[in-house]
């Protein structure tokens, strides 16, 4: 037996017991004739005491960091207790030991404050995983996995596996493709999601399905994106949107309770896509703080004798506002005392290429009720007060205003809102706020290809009241300027996203389940009947055999883990992640294959 206990088990109640421990040497500290060794495994650290005779043996055969060691001894009470660790009241008086394996000097120190850079740690990820900070992330990932499975099992869901080698179908991102040796010139694709399979399972009568499953998308990477990622993938039959929302609110609340011991008892707020875009500037708003957008190009109620409903910035001869497609303001609490240096720094911040604005206008609402702005020469005190009132600004607040093209300005003010909240510490990592965003547009118009594209995916149903709009309209768009006049522009999707702290953690929809409507959807997306049958004939055929109403959702499992772990990057919660170039630097993958394999697959690269 290599061990009787782990390095995190023993307490004072085990005093005088003879135990055997095994693990990795964390540190070695020699004090005269005795030596202390911290022994580590994934459960914790235990201090070992080597007496005079054993210390002589260590002098002859020294221990190094990360040596694999077995030690037998008696549990003693420590004289110098370390109450920062669970085992800090005891130590093991070692009677015998064995070096099970030696270790080369690690390329970085295996401790929380390591000296290893990101690339080095990813190259030696099997060593990085020994670090306590990384271990906690992997343990949290397992806890979220277990909590989700327990909840879904309790609700009657069945875990059913679906294939990884499938047919390439358009779902919004590029597929990873796999050549077939037995069918040369033909290719499998790795699934971007199990979407069509879970719908087929509904047709098959498995009315509550789930999988915690790998998905694959060949797209550009960032902190919260990997080429292979994990979803909690779920589908239900005989449900409406309300059933889905209630069921999966329950899932996330259950995870909160099991993993973080948080009782999330409040009801989850719901917000339309349109309200999210105009009040917060994006479709995944962080509602932990109450800073909303004000569109100054729209009429608002003002408190003057002259007008009860006005566009506040009109007729001021300020071309920046007059000529802009949109002008949007936010009121930031408690920042009216910002210095010129601070407002200049914010102006430079919005001019950065990733934000893309030409400048910034500010209005200070002073504590004494007066106003100071960067556009005083164009706007009277009365107008500045009206803008401040409309923005909900109070004495001490700072109003920030951006102007320009609608889409860019809305996106920029959304980023500025988040930046100011970050500076004011309004986005606390230990605070969690859930939100459902609903009523998305079903379609978007892609001007580059001059056609409609599905905002979610092509299997999403319109809202029940909008199905007739799609069934009864089929006129072709002649040019991009006309698309907003098309009836399709007004169709809402029976879709929903769950947002947590400004991050989309889950998205889904009620699905199309009638062949006629699905064919209409494919046609709206520019697919010919022949192309639709070639790519999705199996699904259209299944819809002729009693397909039930159904819908579902998929949660970004890695992203949920990262948020619960207080991290910006999902890589921290994946055992063996890829880098930002999609490479596994530990395995050196992707890599070339030899000529023999190329010939077997019928593949030739280059001319």
C-alpha positions in Angstrom: 0.0 0.0 0.0 1.5 3.3 -1.1 -0.6 5.4 1.3 -3.1 5.1 4.1 -4.2 8.7 4.0 -3.9 11.7 1.6 -1.8 14.8 2.4 -5.0 16.7 3.2 -6.7 14.2 5.5 -5.0 14.2 8.9 -6.1 16.3 11.9 -5.3 16.4 15.6 -7.9 13.7 16.1 -5.4 11.4 14.3 -2.7 12.0 16.9 -0.5 9.0 17.7 -1.7 7.0 14.7 0.8 5.4 12.4 0.2 6.5 8.8 1.7 6.2 5.3 1.7 9.2 3.0 2.8 9.6 -0.6 3.1 12.7 -2.8 5.4 15.3 -4.3 8.1 17.2 -2.4 7.0 20.9 -2.2 9.8 22.3 0.0 12.8 21.0 2.0 13.9 23.0 5.1 16.9 21.8 7.1 17.4 23.1 10.7 20.6 21.7 12.1 20.1 18.0 12.8 16.5 17.8 11.7 14.7 18.4 8.4 11.2 19.5 7.5 9.6 18.4 4.3 6.3 19.7 2.9 4.6 16.8 1.1 1.9 17.7 -1.4 -0.8 15.9 -3.3 -4.1 17.2 -4.8 -5.8 17.0 -1.4 -3.4 19.3 0.5 0.0 19.6 2.2 1.3 17.8 5.2 4.6 18.6 7.1 7.0 15.7 7.6 9.6 15.8 10.3 12.9 13.9 9.7 14.9 13.2 12.8 18.7 13.1 13.2 19.2 9.7 11.7 17.0 10.2 8.7 18.5 13.7 8.1 21.9 12.0 7.8 20.3 9.7 5.1 19.0 12.8 3.3 22.4 14.4 3.4 23.7 11.4 1.5 20.8 11.2 -0.9 19.1 14.7 -0.9 15.5 15.3 -1.8 14.7 17.7 -4.6 11.5 19.6 -5.5 8.9 17.4 -7.1 10.5 14.1 -6.0 7.8 11.5 -5.5 8.2 10.4 -1.9 6.6 7.8 0.4 6.8 8.3 4.2 5.7 6.2 7.2 5.4 7.8 10.6 3.4 8.8 13.6 1.0 11.8 13.7 2.2 14.4 16.2 0.9 17.7 17.3 2.9 20.6 15.9 4.6 23.0 18.2 4.5 25.8 15.7 1.0 25.5 14.2 0.1 26.8 10.8 -3.6 27.6 11.0 -3.7 28.8 7.3 -3.9 25.2 6.1 -6.3 22.4 7.2 -3.4 20.1 8.3 -1.5 22.9 10.0 -1.9 21.5 13.6 -0.1 18.2 13.0 3.0 16.8 11.5 4.4 13.3 10.7 7.4 12.1 12.7 8.9 10.0 9.9 10.2 6.6 10.8 11.1 5.4 7.3 10.8 6.8 3.8 11.3 5.8 0.2 12.0 7.9 -2.9 9.6 6.5 -5.4 10.8 8.6 -8.3 13.2 11.5 -8.7 12.4 14.6 -10.7 14.4 16.9 -12.9 14.5 20.5 -11.9 11.1 21.9 -12.9 11.2 24.7 -15.6 9.2 26.9 -13.2 8.4 26.9 -9.5 5.2 24.9 -8.8 3.5 27.2 -6.4 0.7 29.9 -6.6 3.1 32.8 -7.3 5.0 30.9 -9.9 7.9 32.4 -12.0 6.7 30.7 -15.1 5.2 32.7 -18.0 2.1 31.6 -19.8 3.8 30.0 -22.8 6.2 28.1 -20.6 3.4 26.8 -18.3 1.3 25.7 -21.3 4.3 23.8 -22.7 4.6 22.0 -19.4 0.9 22.0 -18.6 1.1 18.6 -16.8 3.3 20.5 -14.2 1.2 23.6 -14.2 -1.8 21.4 -13.2 0.0 20.6 -10.0 -0.2 24.2 -8.8 -2.8 24.8 -6.2 -4.4 27.8 -8.1 -4.9 25.7 -11.2 -6.1 22.7 -9.2 -8.8 24.8 -7.6 -10.1 25.7 -11.1 -10.2 22.1 -12.2 -12.0 21.1 -9.0 -14.5 23.9 -9.5 -15.1 22.7 -13.1 -15.8 19.2 -11.8 -18.2 20.6 -9.1 -20.2 22.5 -11.8 -20.3 19.4 -13.9 -21.5 17.3 -11.0 -24.1 19.9 -9.9 -25.5 20.2 -13.4 -25.8 16.4 -13.8 -27.5 16.0 -10.5 -30.1 18.6 -11.3 -30.8 17.4 -14.8 -31.1 13.8 -13.5 -33.5 14.9 -10.8 -35.7 16.5 -13.5 -35.9 13.4 -15.6 -33.3 14.2 -18.3 -31.4 11.4 -20.0 -27.7 11.7 -20.9 -27.4 10.5 -24.5 -24.2 10.6 -26.6 -24.3 11.9 -30.2 -21.6 11.4 -32.9 -18.5 13.5 -33.4 -18.0 12.5 -37.1 -20.9 14.1 -38.9 -21.9 15.9 -42.1 -20.8 19.5 -42.6 -23.8 21.8 -42.2 -24.0 25.6 -42.0 -24.3 26.8 -38.4 -22.6 30.1 -38.4 -18.9 29.3 -38.0 -16.4 27.3 -40.0 -16.3 23.6 -39.5 -13.3 21.5 -38.7 -13.2 18.8 -41.4 -11.9 15.2 -41.2 -10.9 13.4 -44.4 -12.2 9.9 -44.9 -9.7 7.2 -45.9 -12.5 4.7 -46.9 -14.4 7.4 -48.9 -11.6 9.4 -50.5 -12.5 12.9 -51.6 -15.2 13.0 -48.9 -15.0 14.5 -45.5 -16.6 14.4 -42.1 -17.1 17.5 -40.0 -16.7 17.8 -36.3 -20.0 19.2 -34.8 -20.3 22.8 -33.9 -23.1 21.6 -31.6 -25.3 18.5 -31.4 -28.2 20.7 -32.7 -29.8 18.4 -35.3 -29.2 15.2 -33.3 -31.0 16.5 -30.2 -33.9 17.6 -32.4 -34.0 14.1 -33.9 -34.0 12.6 -30.4 -37.2 14.7 -29.7 -38.7 13.1 -32.8 -37.6 9.7 -31.4 -39.5 10.3 -28.2 -36.7 11.0 -25.7 -38.4 14.1 -24.5 -35.7 15.3 -22.0 -32.2 15.0 -23.3 -28.9 16.4 -22.1 -25.2 16.1 -22.8 -22.1 17.8 -21.4 -20.4 17.6 -24.7 -17.4 18.8 -26.7 -18.2 21.2 -29.6 -15.8 22.4 -32.3 -15.6 25.7 -34.2 -12.8 26.9 -36.5 -12.9 30.6 -35.6 -10.6 33.3 -34.3 -9.7 32.9 -30.7 -9.8 35.2 -27.6 -9.9 34.8 -23.8 -13.4 33.3 -23.7 -13.1 31.2 -26.9 -11.4 27.9 -27.8 -11.5 25.8 -30.9 -12.9 22.9 -28.8 -15.2 23.9 -26.0 -17.8 22.3 -23.8 -21.6 22.8 -23.7 -24.3 21.7 -21.3 -26.6 20.8 -24.2 -30.3 20.3 -23.4 -33.6 19.7 -25.3 -37.2 19.2 -24.2 -40.3 18.1 -26.1 -43.9 19.4 -25.5 -42.7 22.7 -24.1 -43.2 26.4 -24.7 -40.7 29.2 -23.9 -41.9 29.6 -20.4 -41.2 26.0 -19.6 -37.6 26.3 -20.8 -37.0 29.5 -18.9 -38.3 28.1 -15.6 -36.5 24.8 -16.0 -33.0 26.3 -16.7 -33.3 29.1 -14.1 -33.6 26.1 -11.8 -30.4 24.6 -13.2 -28.3 27.7 -12.8 -29.6 28.4 -9.3 -28.9 24.8 -8.3 -25.3 25.2 -9.6 -25.0 28.4 -7.5 -26.2 26.6 -4.4 -24.1 23.4 -4.8 -20.9 25.0 -6.0 -20.8 28.5 -4.3 -23.3 27.9 -1.5 -25.3 30.9 -2.8 -29.1 30.9 -2.5 -30.2 32.8 -5.6 -33.8 33.4 -4.5 -34.7 36.4 -6.5 -36.7 36.0 -9.8 -34.6 36.3 -12.9 -35.3 39.6 -14.7 -36.4 39.4 -18.4 -35.6 42.0 -21.0 -36.4 42.3 -24.7 -33.5 42.4 -27.1 -34.5 45.9 -28.2 -34.6 47.2 -24.7 -31.2 45.6 -24.0 -29.7 47.3 -27.1 -31.1 50.7 -26.5 -30.7 50.8 -22.7 -27.3 49.1 -22.4 -25.8 49.1 -26.0 -25.5 45.3 -26.3 -27.5 42.1 -26.1 -25.8 40.8 -22.9 -26.0 43.7 -20.5 -24.3 43.6 -17.1 -27.2 44.7 -14.8 -25.1 44.6 -11.5 -25.0 48.4 -11.8 -27.8 50.8 -13.0 -26.2 53.0 -15.7 -28.4 53.2 -18.7 -28.0 54.8 -22.1 -30.0 57.9 -23.2 -30.5 58.5 -26.9 -30.3 62.2 -27.3 -31.6 62.1 -30.9 -35.0 60.9 -29.7 -37.6 63.2 -28.2 -37.7 63.1 -24.4 -39.8 64.8 -21.7 -38.0 68.0 -20.5 -38.9 70.3 -17.6 -39.1 73.7 -19.1 -42.0 76.0 -19.9 -41.2 76.0 -23.6 -41.7 72.3 -24.4 -42.9 69.2 -22.8 -41.4 66.9 -25.5 -38.3 67.8 -27.3 -35.0 66.6 -28.9 -32.6 68.1 -26.4 -29.7 68.7 -28.6 -31.4 70.3 -31.6 -30.9 73.8 -32.9 -27.6 74.4 -31.1 -25.4 74.8 -34.2 -23.1 72.1 -32.8 -22.2 70.1 -36.0 -20.8 67.1 -34.1 -24.3 66.4 -32.7 -26.3 67.9 -35.6 -24.7 65.7 -38.3 -24.4 62.5 -36.3 -26.7 59.6 -37.0 -27.0 59.1 -33.2 -25.9 60.8 -30.0 -25.9 58.7 -26.8 -25.2 59.7 -23.2 -24.6 57.9 -19.9 -24.7 59.4 -16.4 -21.8 58.1 -14.2 -22.4 58.5 -10.5 -20.0 60.5 -8.3 -17.5 61.6 -11.0 -18.3 65.3 -11.4 -15.0 66.1 -9.7 -13.0 64.5 -12.5 -10.1 66.8 -13.4 -9.2 68.0 -16.9 -6.5 65.4 -17.0 -9.0 62.6 -16.2 -11.6 63.8 -18.9 -8.8 64.1 -21.4 -7.7 60.5 -20.6 -11.2 59.3 -21.2 -11.3 61.1 -24.5 -8.1 59.3 -25.5 -9.6 56.0 -24.3 -12.6 56.3 -26.7 -10.3 57.2 -29.6 -8.5 53.9 -29.3 -8.9 51.8 -32.5 -10.8 49.1 -30.7 -13.4 51.7 -29.6 -13.2 53.9 -32.7 -14.7 57.2 -31.7 -13.5 60.7 -32.7 -14.1 62.3 -29.3 -16.1 62.6 -26.1 -18.4 65.3 -24.7 -18.9 65.6 -20.9 -21.3 67.5 -18.6 -20.5 67.8 -14.9 -23.4 68.1 -12.6 -21.8 70.0 -9.7 -22.7 69.5 -6.1 -24.1 73.1 -5.9 -26.5 72.5 -8.8 -24.5 74.3 -11.5 -23.3 72.7 -14.7 -19.9 72.6 -16.5 -19.4 71.0 -19.8 -17.1 70.8 -22.8 -19.8 72.3 -25.0 -20.8 75.3 -22.8 -20.6 77.6 -25.8 -23.3 75.7 -27.7 -25.7 74.7 -24.9 -27.3 76.9 -22.2 -27.5 76.0 -18.6 -31.1 75.3 -19.1 -30.4 72.8 -21.9 -27.6 71.2 -19.9 -30.0 70.8 -17.0 -32.6 69.3 -19.3 -30.1 66.7 -20.6 -29.0 65.9 -17.0 -32.6 65.4 -15.9 -33.4 63.2 -18.8 -30.2 61.1 -18.1 -31.3 60.8 -14.4 -28.1 62.6 -13.3 -27.8 63.8 -9.7 -25.5 66.4 -8.2 -22.0 65.0 -8.3 -22.6 62.9 -11.4 -20.7 63.1 -14.7 -22.5 62.8 -18.1 -20.5 61.3 -20.9 -21.7 61.6 -24.5 -20.6 60.0 -27.8 -21.9 60.8 -31.3 -21.5 59.1 -34.7 -22.9 56.2 -36.7 -25.5 54.3 -34.8 -24.0 50.9 -34.6 -20.5 52.0 -33.8 -21.7 54.6 -31.3 -23.9 52.3 -29.4 -21.2 49.7 -29.2 -18.7 52.3 -28.0 -20.9 53.8 -25.3 -21.6 50.2 -24.1 -17.8 49.7 -23.8 -17.5 53.0 -22.0 -20.3 52.1 -19.6 -18.4 48.9 -18.7 -15.1 50.7 -18.4 -16.5 53.3 -16.0 -18.1 50.6 -13.9 -14.8 48.8 -13.7 -13.1 52.0 -12.6 -15.7 52.6 -9.9 -15.6 48.9 -8.7 -19.3 48.4 -9.7 -18.6 45.0 -11.3 -17.8 42.9 -8.2 -16.7 39.4 -8.9 -18.5 37.9 -5.9 -21.8 39.4 -7.0 -24.0 37.5 -9.5 -26.9 38.8 -11.5 -28.8 36.7 -14.0 -30.9 38.0 -16.8 -33.0 36.5 -19.7 -32.9 38.4 -23.0 -35.8 37.5 -25.2 -37.5 38.5 -28.5 -34.4 38.6 -30.7 -34.9 39.4 -34.4 -35.2 36.1 -36.3 -33.1 37.4 -39.2 -30.2 39.7 -39.9 -29.5 41.1 -43.3 -26.0 40.4 -44.6 -25.2 43.3 -46.9 -22.0 41.7 -48.2 -23.9 38.7 -49.5 -27.2 40.5 -50.0 -29.2 37.9 -48.2 -30.9 37.1 -45.0 -29.0 35.1 -42.4 -30.3 33.5 -39.2 -29.5 35.5 -36.1 -29.5 32.3 -34.0 -29.6 29.3 -36.3 -31.9 28.1 -39.1 -33.9 25.8 -36.8 -35.2 28.6 -34.6 -39.0 29.1 -34.8 -40.5 32.6 -35.1 -42.7 33.8 -32.3 -46.1 32.1 -32.7 -47.8 35.3 -33.7 -45.1 35.9 -36.4 -45.2 32.5 -38.1 -47.8 33.7 -40.6 -45.5 36.6 -41.7 -42.9 34.1 -42.8 -45.3 31.7 -44.4 -47.1 34.5 -46.4 -44.1 36.5 -47.6 -41.3 35.5 -50.0 -40.5 38.6 -52.1 -36.8 38.9 -53.0 -34.7 41.8 -51.7 -33.4 43.8 -54.6 -30.8 45.9 -52.7 -29.5 46.3 -49.2 -31.3 49.7 -48.7 -34.7 47.9 -48.9 -34.2 45.2 -46.4 -35.6 47.1 -43.4 -38.9 47.5 -45.3 -39.2 43.7 -45.8 -41.7 42.0 -43.5 -38.9 39.6 -42.4 -37.2 42.5 -40.6 -40.1 42.6 -38.1 -40.1 38.8 -37.3 -39.1 38.0 -33.7 -37.5 34.7 -32.9 -38.9 32.4 -30.2 -35.4 32.5 -28.7 -33.7 33.4 -25.4 -30.3 34.0 -24.0 -29.3 33.7 -20.3 -26.8 36.4 -19.3 -24.7 36.4 -16.1 -22.8 39.5 -15.1 -22.6 40.8 -18.7 -21.7 37.4 -20.2 -23.9 35.2 -22.3 -23.7 31.8 -20.6 -26.6 30.1 -22.4 -28.7 30.5 -25.5 -31.5 28.5 -27.1 -34.9 28.6 -28.8 -38.2 26.9 -29.5 -37.5 25.0 -32.6 -39.3 24.6 -35.9 -40.9 21.2 -36.0 -43.1 21.3 -39.2 -41.5 20.5 -42.5 -43.3 23.3 -44.4 -42.1 26.0 -42.0 -38.5 24.6 -42.0 -38.4 24.6 -45.8 -39.7 28.2 -45.7 -36.9 29.1 -43.3 -34.3 27.5 -45.6 -35.7 29.4 -48.6 -35.5 32.7 -46.7 -31.9 32.0 -46.0 -31.2 31.7 -49.8 -31.2 27.9 -49.9 -32.7 26.2 -53.0 -35.0 23.3 -52.3 -32.4 21.0 -53.7 -29.7 22.4 -51.4 -32.0 22.1 -48.4 -32.7 18.4 -49.2 -29.0 17.7 -49.7 -27.9 19.3 -46.4 -30.9 18.7 -44.2 -32.9 16.0 -45.9 -32.6 13.7 -42.9 -34.2 16.4 -40.7 -36.9 17.3 -43.1 -37.8 13.7 -43.5 -38.0 13.2 -39.7 -40.5 16.0 -39.5 -42.9 13.9 -41.6 -43.1 11.3 -38.8 -44.8 13.0 -36.0 -42.3 15.5 -34.7 -43.4 17.0 -31.4 -43.1 20.7 -30.4 -39.7 21.1 -28.8 -37.1 23.5 -27.7 -33.9 23.7 -25.8 -30.8 25.6 -24.7 -27.0 25.2 -24.6 -24.9 26.6 -21.8 -21.2 27.6 -22.3 -19.8 25.3 -19.7 -16.3 26.7 -19.7 -17.5 30.3 -19.5 -19.8 29.5 -16.6 -16.9 27.9 -14.8 -14.7 30.9 -15.4 -17.3 33.4 -14.1 -17.9 31.3 -11.0 -14.1 31.2 -10.5 -13.7 34.9 -10.9 -11.6 34.7 -14.1 -11.8 36.4 -17.5 -10.3 33.5 -19.4 -11.9 30.1 -19.9 -8.4 28.6 -20.5 -7.8 28.7 -16.8 -10.6 26.1 -16.4 -9.7 23.7 -19.1 -7.1 21.0 -18.3 -5.3 21.1 -21.6 -6.3 24.3 -23.5 -5.0 25.7 -26.8 -3.3 29.0 -27.1 -4.5 32.1 -29.0 -3.3 30.6 -32.2 -5.2 27.4 -31.7 -2.1 25.5 -30.9 -1.4 22.9 -28.2 2.2 23.9 -27.4 2.6 20.9 -25.1 1.8 18.4 -27.9 3.0 20.6 -30.7 -0.4 20.3 -32.5 -1.5 20.8 -35.1 1.4 19.3 -37.0 2.2 17.8 -40.4 1.5 14.2 -41.1 3.8 11.9 -43.1 3.5 11.1 -46.8 2.1 7.7 -46.2 -0.9 9.0 -44.3 -1.4 11.7 -47.0 -1.5 9.0 -49.7 -3.9 6.9 -47.7 -6.3 9.8 -47.3 -5.9 10.8 -51.0 -4.7 14.3 -50.0 -2.1 16.4 -51.8 -0.9 19.8 -50.5 0.3 22.4 -53.0 0.9 21.9 -56.7 
